Amino acid sequence: MALKRGCSPELLAALAGPVRPCLLIEADWPDGPVRVHTGRFPMEWDGKTWLGGGYVVDGGGEVNLFDFAAPAESEGMTADGGMIRVSATLETILAERGRVIRNREIAVWFGVTTWMHGNVLAADPVLLFIGYFDERTFQLAREGEDYSHDLVLGLGMGPPPRAQASVEHSAEDQKAEYPGDTAGRHLIHADKRRVNPPVWPAP
């Protein structure tokens, strides 16, 4: 049994020619849903507007502001984490410092545009990743006299830790709540006999 992502014939046809990849990111941010794509200019898809935040023009070239790394897929039960790196000004990063984003949901789609870094999709994108924000760090790099400030968002998959819980009930808890009830003691001994059954006749 395998898990497979659906890919439309239109998207497969677009991938057969010159590939102009695009990522669409939808995040549950404290101020409300944030929808951006890795190209330029606003994009309309799925009845929503996705802001073009992936590239900016700097002089005669374009600068990439996003870097997304999806969790590695494996046959094991352990899921690796992913990452989104966003370049921003120091003021913007400091303004986001106090916001609680841990365990908030995020989804990422992969698509193809009609022109490089464009805002028109050649076909409906396919869901690439769905998970939650797991951690947030800041990075500062210097190249000559120029500084770059990055907001690094760690991503997790599966149920967030806050949604996981366990309950334990012992014979002592049962006795404290119901003094005359010995069900807890009998259940514990029954479990011990299941794991380590008695041998008869005794050796």
C-alpha positions in Angstrom: 0.0 0.0 0.0 1.4 3.4 -1.0 0.3 7.0 -0.5 0.4 8.9 -3.8 -0.3 12.5 -4.7 -2.8 13.2 -7.5 -1.4 15.1 -10.4 -3.8 16.3 -13.2 -3.0 15.6 -16.8 -2.8 19.4 -17.4 0.0 19.7 -14.7 1.8 16.7 -16.2 1.7 18.3 -19.6 3.0 21.6 -18.2 5.9 19.7 -16.6 6.8 18.1 -19.9 7.9 21.4 -21.3 10.1 24.2 -19.9 9.3 24.0 -16.1 8.5 27.3 -14.4 7.9 26.0 -10.8 5.8 27.9 -8.2 5.0 27.2 -4.6 1.8 28.4 -3.0 1.9 28.7 0.8 -1.2 29.1 3.1 -0.4 29.7 6.8 -2.6 30.2 9.8 -0.9 33.3 11.2 -2.0 35.1 14.4 -3.4 38.0 12.4 -5.3 35.8 10.1 -4.6 33.5 7.1 -1.6 34.4 5.0 -1.5 33.3 1.4 1.7 33.9 -0.7 3.3 32.3 -3.7 6.9 32.3 -4.8 6.5 34.4 -7.9 5.8 38.1 -8.5 2.5 40.0 -8.4 -0.8 38.8 -6.9 -2.3 35.5 -8.1 -5.9 34.2 -8.2 -6.5 30.6 -7.4 -9.1 28.5 -5.6 -11.2 31.6 -5.2 -8.5 33.3 -3.1 -5.8 35.9 -3.7 -2.2 34.8 -3.2 0.3 37.6 -2.8 3.5 37.4 -4.8 6.2 37.5 -2.2 8.8 35.2 -3.7 10.9 37.6 -5.8 11.8 41.3 -5.8 13.7 43.2 -8.3 17.1 44.4 -7.1 18.9 46.5 -9.7 19.1 44.5 -12.9 18.2 41.1 -11.3 15.7 39.3 -9.1 16.3 38.2 -5.5 14.6 35.1 -4.1 12.9 35.8 -0.7 11.7 32.3 0.0 13.4 29.0 0.6 11.2 25.9 1.3 12.5 22.4 2.2 9.9 19.7 2.5 10.3 16.9 5.0 12.1 13.9 3.5 9.8 10.9 2.7 10.8 7.5 4.0 9.2 4.1 4.7 9.7 4.5 8.4 7.2 5.8 10.9 9.3 8.8 11.9 8.6 12.0 10.0 11.4 14.4 9.4 10.8 18.1 9.8 10.7 20.8 7.1 11.7 24.4 6.9 10.7 27.8 5.4 13.3 30.6 5.3 11.9 34.1 4.7 14.2 37.1 4.1 12.9 40.2 5.7 14.1 43.5 7.3 15.2 43.5 10.8 12.2 45.6 11.8 9.8 43.1 10.4 11.5 40.2 12.1 11.5 42.0 15.5 7.8 42.8 15.0 7.0 39.1 14.6 9.1 38.1 17.6 6.3 38.0 20.2 3.7 36.2 18.1 2.8 32.6 19.0 2.8 30.4 15.9 3.7 27.0 17.3 1.3 24.3 16.2 -0.5 26.6 13.7 -1.3 24.9 10.5 0.5 25.4 7.1 -0.1 24.0 3.7 2.1 24.1 0.6 1.1 23.4 -3.1 3.4 22.9 -6.0 2.4 24.3 -9.4 3.7 25.6 -12.7 3.2 29.1 -14.1 3.0 30.2 -17.7 6.1 32.4 -17.3 9.1 32.4 -14.9 8.2 33.8 -11.5 4.8 34.7 -12.9 1.4 34.8 -11.4 -0.7 32.7 -13.9 -0.9 29.0 -13.2 -0.6 26.6 -16.2 -2.8 24.1 -14.3 -4.2 23.5 -10.8 -1.3 22.9 -8.4 -0.9 19.7 -6.4 -0.8 19.6 -2.6 2.9 19.1 -1.6 2.9 19.4 2.2 0.5 19.9 5.1 1.7 20.3 8.7 2.2 22.8 11.4 4.8 25.4 12.6 7.1 23.7 15.1 9.7 26.3 15.9 11.0 29.7 14.9 14.6 31.0 14.8 16.4 34.1 13.4 19.6 34.2 11.4 21.9 37.1 10.6 24.5 36.9 7.8 27.0 39.5 6.6 28.6 39.8 3.2 30.9 42.7 3.0 28.9 45.8 4.1 25.6 44.1 3.5 23.5 42.2 6.1 20.8 39.7 5.5 18.1 38.9 8.0 16.2 35.6 7.8 13.2 34.2 9.7 13.5 30.4 9.8 10.3 28.5 10.5 10.6 24.9 11.4 7.8 22.6 10.2 6.4 19.4 11.6 4.0 16.7 10.2 1.3 14.7 11.8 -0.6 15.6 15.0 1.1 18.4 16.8 2.4 17.6 20.3 -0.3 19.7 21.9 -3.0 17.4 20.4 -1.4 14.3 21.9 -2.2 13.1 25.4 -2.2 10.0 27.6 -4.2 9.0 30.6 -3.1 6.6 33.3 -5.2 5.0 36.0 -3.7 2.8 38.7 -5.2 0.6 41.4 -4.3 3.3 43.9 -6.4 5.8 42.0 -9.3 3.4 41.9 -9.0 2.6 45.6 -8.9 6.3 46.5 -12.0 7.1 44.4 -13.9 3.9 45.3 -12.6 2.4 48.6 -14.6 -0.8 48.3 -13.9 -1.6 44.7 -11.1 -4.0 43.9 -11.5 -3.9 40.1 -8.3 -2.0 39.6 -6.3 -4.6 41.5 -7.9 -7.5 39.6 -7.2 -5.8 36.3 -3.5 -5.3 37.1 -3.1 -8.9 38.2 -4.9 -10.0 35.0 -2.5 -8.0 32.9 0.5 -9.5 34.7 -0.8 -13.0 34.1 -1.2 -12.2 30.4 2.4 -11.0 30.0 3.9 -13.5 32.4 1.5 -16.5 32.6 2.0 -19.0 35.5 3.5 -22.3 34.7 1.8 -25.5 35.9 3.0 -27.7 37.2 5.6 -25.6 38.9 9.2 -26.4 37.7 
